[in-house]
Amino acid sequence: MSSTTMGSEHHQPPTLVIQRAHGWSALGLADVWEYRELLFFLAWRELQGAYRQTALGLSWLLLRPIISTVLMTFVFSGLLNVSSDGAPYPIFVLSAMIPWNFFTNAVTRSSRSLVDNMHVISKVYFPRMIVPIAGTASGMVDFAASFLVFSVAFILYRLPLRLEMMMLPVFTVLAFTFALAVGLWLATLSVKYRDVSFAINFLLQALMYLSPVFYSVSEVPNWLRPLYTLNPMTQVIEGFRWSLLGTSSAPTVMLLFSSLLVVVGLISGAFVFRRTERTVVDIL
């Protein structure tokens, strides 16, 4: 009798206590890592969806930077005679298109990720933060395509390799972090305000004019440069040009200030996103 009682006690299921997480654990980064395979799947699915039902398909990854470079060279170099700091203007623009194409595509996809994946979010549980991260990560394919186009132009212009190219991963990480921070904030806002999806293109276009994509920082008035260089994308683009072409000055302390702003934006955006995701299904 006693053995039966002991056996029944032995097979009792364990008690699971669910408590509200606090501090860094509230971000659920461990859960994101546990579902990393799903992250890669969603990133690839996001990329395929962007070029679905197009005649040229993924070829647009290469065509977009080429077409943009040709148009910018014709308008800003041919007609307006914009300075390129002594470098050939096509490769001057291409060096900026590498991080800029990544940033715009990553922000666009991550910002609308919750709304676009509502049919999945409402049916299956997984860490919701994976969705905007996957949207940002999918932009790395655009990054690789732009870099490939730049590499071909780099060889054609017979430019020398530089030791400063080893700093490219630093500026790439800054661009990725900034894109994710912006994407998290916009994804959170787009859940409540659908106007965000319409405003994103205007915001990115304004930021492009406020970043040295088709012109040099030397064109910016001296009194405006301290504020201008706080823009993280200014630091990223100038960093790429300094690393690849040597046309810009070496990174200064402003890079640290911009990086600090990006980190603060990323952390705050992640916490706000986690608070919003609890009710995202009800709102959408």
C-alpha positions in Angstrom: 0.0 0.0 0.0 2.8 2.3 0.9 4.7 1.5 -2.3 1.7 2.4 -4.4 1.4 5.7 -2.6 5.0 6.4 -3.1 4.7 5.6 -6.8 1.8 7.9 -7.4 3.7 10.7 -5.7 6.7 10.0 -7.9 4.7 10.4 -11.1 3.1 13.7 -10.2 3.8 16.3 -12.9 6.1 19.2 -11.9 4.6 22.5 -11.0 5.4 25.3 -13.5 5.4 28.8 -12.0 5.2 31.7 -14.5 6.5 35.0 -13.2 6.9 38.3 -14.8 10.5 38.9 -16.0 12.4 41.9 -14.8 15.6 43.7 -16.0 17.5 42.3 -19.0 15.7 39.0 -18.8 12.5 40.8 -19.8 13.9 41.1 -23.3 13.7 37.4 -23.8 17.1 37.2 -25.7 17.5 33.6 -24.6 14.2 32.7 -26.3 15.3 34.5 -29.5 18.5 32.4 -29.6 16.5 29.3 -29.0 14.4 30.1 -32.1 17.3 31.1 -34.2 16.5 28.6 -37.0 13.1 30.2 -37.3 14.8 33.6 -37.5 16.8 32.5 -40.5 13.7 31.0 -42.2 11.7 34.2 -41.7 14.6 36.3 -43.0 14.8 34.3 -46.2 11.1 34.3 -46.6 11.1 38.1 -46.2 13.6 38.4 -48.9 11.7 36.1 -51.3 8.5 38.0 -50.6 10.1 41.3 -51.6 10.9 40.1 -55.1 8.0 37.7 -55.6 6.1 38.0 -58.9 8.8 40.2 -60.5 10.1 39.3 -63.9 13.8 39.6 -62.9 13.5 38.2 -59.4 16.6 38.4 -57.2 18.5 40.1 -60.1 17.1 43.3 -58.8 19.5 43.0 -55.9 22.3 43.8 -58.4 20.3 46.1 -60.7 19.2 48.5 -58.0 22.6 49.8 -56.9 23.8 49.9 -60.6 20.7 51.9 -61.7 20.9 54.2 -58.7 24.6 54.8 -59.3 24.1 55.7 -63.0 21.3 58.1 -62.2 23.2 59.8 -59.4 26.3 60.1 -61.5 24.4 61.7 -64.4 22.4 64.2 -62.2 24.8 65.1 -59.4 28.2 64.8 -61.1 27.2 65.4 -64.7 24.7 68.2 -64.2 25.3 69.7 -60.8 29.1 69.0 -60.6 28.9 67.8 -57.0 32.3 67.2 -55.4 33.5 63.6 -54.8 36.7 64.4 -52.9 38.9 63.5 -55.8 37.5 60.0 -56.3 35.7 58.8 -59.4 32.0 59.8 -58.8 30.5 56.3 -59.6 32.6 54.5 -57.0 32.2 57.4 -54.6 28.4 56.8 -54.7 28.7 53.0 -54.7 30.7 53.1 -51.5 27.8 54.9 -49.9 25.1 52.7 -51.5 26.6 49.6 -49.8 25.4 50.6 -46.2 22.5 52.8 -47.4 20.8 50.1 -49.5 21.0 47.8 -46.5 19.7 50.4 -44.1 16.7 51.4 -46.2 15.6 47.8 -47.0 16.2 46.6 -43.4 14.2 49.4 -41.9 11.4 49.0 -44.4 11.0 45.3 -43.9 11.4 45.3 -40.1 9.0 48.2 -39.6 6.1 46.4 -41.3 7.1 43.0 -40.1 4.4 42.6 -37.4 1.6 43.7 -39.6 2.8 41.5 -42.5 3.2 38.4 -40.4 0.0 38.8 -38.4 -1.4 35.5 -39.9 1.6 33.7 -38.3 1.7 35.6 -35.0 -2.0 34.9 -34.3 -1.6 31.1 -34.7 1.8 30.0 -33.5 3.8 31.0 -30.4 7.4 32.2 -30.8 9.3 35.2 -29.6 7.8 38.1 -31.5 11.1 40.0 -31.5 12.3 37.5 -34.0 10.1 39.1 -36.7 11.7 42.6 -36.8 15.1 41.0 -36.4 14.5 38.8 -39.4 13.4 41.8 -41.4 16.6 43.6 -40.5 18.8 40.5 -41.1 17.2 40.1 -44.6 18.8 43.4 -45.6 22.3 41.8 -45.3 21.6 40.2 -48.7 21.1 43.7 -50.2 24.4 44.6 -48.5 26.2 41.7 -50.1 24.8 42.5 -53.5 25.8 46.2 -53.3 29.3 45.1 -52.1 29.6 42.8 -55.1 28.8 45.6 -57.5 31.3 47.8 -55.7 34.0 45.1 -55.9 33.6 44.9 -59.6 33.9 48.7 -59.9 36.8 48.7 -57.5 38.7 46.3 -59.8 37.8 48.2 -63.0 39.1 51.5 -61.5 42.2 49.6 -60.3 42.0 51.0 -56.8 44.5 49.7 -54.2 43.6 47.6 -51.2 43.9 49.5 -47.9 44.6 48.4 -44.4 41.7 50.5 -43.2 39.3 48.0 -44.8 39.7 45.9 -41.7 37.4 48.5 -40.0 34.5 47.7 -42.3 32.9 45.2 -39.8 32.7 48.0 -37.2 30.7 50.3 -39.5 28.6 47.4 -40.7 27.6 46.5 -37.1 26.7 50.1 -36.4 24.5 50.2 -39.5 22.8 46.9 -38.5 22.2 48.1 -35.0 20.8 51.4 -36.1 18.5 49.7 -38.6 17.2 47.3 -35.9 16.7 50.2 -33.5 14.7 52.2 -36.0 12.8 49.0 -37.1 11.8 48.1 -33.6 10.4 51.6 -32.8 8.5 51.8 -36.2 7.2 48.2 -35.9 5.8 49.1 -32.4 4.2 52.3 -33.7 2.8 50.7 -36.8 0.8 48.3 -34.7 -1.3 51.2 -33.3 -0.9 53.7 -36.1 -1.1 52.4 -39.7 0.0 55.9 -40.9 3.5 54.8 -40.1 3.6 52.5 -43.1 2.9 55.5 -45.3 5.4 57.8 -43.6 8.4 55.4 -43.7 9.3 56.2 -47.3 9.2 60.0 -46.6 11.3 59.5 -43.5 13.9 57.5 -45.3 14.0 59.9 -48.2 14.6 62.8 -45.7 17.3 60.9 -44.0 19.0 60.2 -47.3 19.3 64.0 -47.9 20.6 64.4 -44.4 23.3 61.7 -45.0 26.2 62.0 -47.4 25.0 59.5 -49.9 25.5 61.5 -53.1 27.6 64.4 -51.8 30.6 64.8 -49.5 30.6 66.0 -45.9 32.9 68.8 -47.1 29.8 70.3 -48.7 28.1 70.8 -45.3 28.7 74.2 -43.7 31.2 74.1 -40.8 28.7 75.5 -38.3 26.3 72.6 -39.0 28.8 69.7 -39.0 28.8 68.9 -35.3 25.0 68.3 -35.4 25.2 66.7 -38.8 27.8 64.1 -37.8 25.6 62.9 -35.0 23.5 61.1 -37.6 24.6 57.5 -37.3 24.3 57.0 -41.1 26.8 59.9 -41.6 29.3 58.0 -39.5 28.6 54.7 -41.3 28.9 56.2 -44.9 31.9 58.3 -44.1 33.5 55.2 -42.4 32.9 53.1 -45.5 34.5 55.8 -47.7 37.4 56.2 -45.4 38.0 52.4 -45.3 37.5 51.8 -49.0 38.6 54.9 -50.8 40.5 57.1 -48.2 38.5 60.1 -49.3 37.1 60.9 -45.8 38.8 61.7 -42.6 39.4 59.0 -40.0 36.7 58.4 -37.4 36.6 60.9 -34.5 35.0 61.0 -31.1 31.7 61.7 -32.9 31.6 58.1 -33.8 31.3 57.2 -30.1 28.5 59.7 -29.6 26.6 58.3 -32.5 27.1 54.8 -31.4 25.9 55.7 -27.9 22.7 57.1 -29.4 22.2 53.9 -31.4 22.6 51.7 -28.4 20.2 53.8 -26.3 17.7 53.7 -29.2 18.1 49.9 -29.5 17.6 49.1 -25.8 14.7 51.4 -25.4 13.1 50.2 -28.6 13.5 46.6 -27.5 11.8 47.2 -24.1 8.9 49.1 -25.7 8.5 46.4 -28.3 8.3 43.7 -25.6 5.6 45.6 -23.8 3.6 46.1 -27.0 3.9 42.5 -28.2 1.7 41.2 -25.3 -1.4 42.9 -26.9 -0.3 42.9 -30.5 -2.8 40.3 -31.6 -5.7 42.1 -29.9 -4.7 45.4 -31.5 -4.2 44.1 -35.0 
